[in-house]
């Protein structure tokens, strides 16, 4: 900045010196011009006097030719001098114009240099502001890192306390070497923390696998129940039988299969005497909301964050994906199973789900809907915790739902479903005891042995 100011001062001094020189030259030229003008005036005066003399001496003109020739030569010489003076005056005028142009150019350059200095000052101020903003960001990041370090220290202390409590719970073994009562080093703590994390990750994977097996068994039980129920109903039903039809869920993967299966169940029963309309389909009852989520990879910073797809806990510090529009958080593997319902409110989803299969007044006039009289609506617990409540409808039937047939004979299908239900409940109870009855340091085999003992 000082260098720029010094250059500007030097430039101003140079301009002032040049201006003074040009002003001196201009004064000299003006003096010369005034002298020439005075001389011209004198010459004119002399010329007038000569003319007077000529007028007075015209009488002696013819007698004095030599005097007239001398005077003519003198006049011509004066005229040549006058022409030279005029040319010199024109040159001085052009020089003055050039000096004015140079002065204007120098003034313009001086203004540009001043504007450049102002721009440099503004840039310096902006750089100062950017430096302040960057310092604030660095301070915020430093505070976040300090908080994260404090949380990690708390986690290490918690794990150390947990380890100490487990060590205190161990029984005393005679003749065992006594361990020194001294704190572990930081490297040992990090190693133990890494081992504990690996064990926890392995146990969580085993629990997830067992839960997946349990859900698989539950689906198998449900399919067996439906197959046995529909087989029994298809054999024993009549025009006044009571049937319970499952309300199908719309899924992106098996929508066609579900529609075809439910339509076949509806059309194969004796109650549906009239054929369905040509333009009727379960897909026409959808709300046609197909907005995909915009998932972004993130790290879970909440201790009790739930996955919106599988309703399982996303552990603290694990990788997850979060929708940047609606904020839905889910596992990375569960994001592929989530439907395209971004921006759809939960209340509207539930309302559309419960009202998607309601029959309007115009459709009740058709024979296809008049043959199915709904007597009651049954709400059934869903398969998944995150799934909405499922609905069943029923109409007249004479069969008993207590596991017996019309002939008071035991139903083998009901007995089989009861056995499968008992096995599923036993596996589900074991999976639900993640934090009750055993710690993450125990192996899954010990847990199963303890549960079955």
Protein Blocks (a to p, Z undefined) as FASTA:
>chain_A
ZZmmmmmmmmmmmmmmmmmmmmmmmmmmmmmmmmmmmmmmmmmmmmmmmmmmmmmmmmmm
mmmmmlmmmmmmmmmmmmmmmmmmmmmmmmmmmmmmmmmmmmmmmmmmmmmmmmmmmmmm
mmmmmmmmmmmmmmmmmmmmmmmmmmmmmmmmmmmmmmmmmmmmmmmmpccdehiacddd
ddddfklmmmmmmmmmmmmmmmmmmmmmmmmmmmmmmmmmmmmmmmmmmmmmmmmgcfkb
ccddddddddfklmmmmmmmmmmmmmmpmklmbccdfkbcfklmpgoiacdddddddddf
bfkbccfklopacdehiacdddfklopacdfklmmmpccfehiafklmmmmmmmmmpccf
klmmpmklmmpccfbdcddddfbfkbccddddddddfbdcehpafkopacfklmmmmmmm
mmmmmmmmmmmmmmgoiafkbcfklmmmmmmZZ
